[in-house]
């Protein structure tokens, strides 16, 4: 029985971590510079025109280049950029869901003979 609770707890923790971040598209089509939507230390996912993808933390944003730790990507070669951001609404829903599941498991455990000594 303990292993079931441990498994459920592990699944709940994994789901909560997935809900904390979301990818938000950055508009490349506008006439504004890319630095308006991005800043150094942002975590981004970059899709290149040739099909390659990069997950990187930006160290700098130049007029025509995104700069990461070990890569420089010309903006003209980028098909799409999405920025990782914290999603407080989704994280709150997941936290409430985890609380409800844990409360239900505690009620179930209190009424199971294995845990009450019967």
Secondary structure, DSSP 8 states (H G I E B T S, - for coil): -HHHHHHHHHHHHHHHHHHHEEEEEE--SSSS-GGGT--TT-EEEEEETTS-EEEEE-SEE-SSEEE-SS-EEEGGGEEEEEEEEE-HHHHHHHHHHHHHHHHHHHHHHHTSHHHHT-
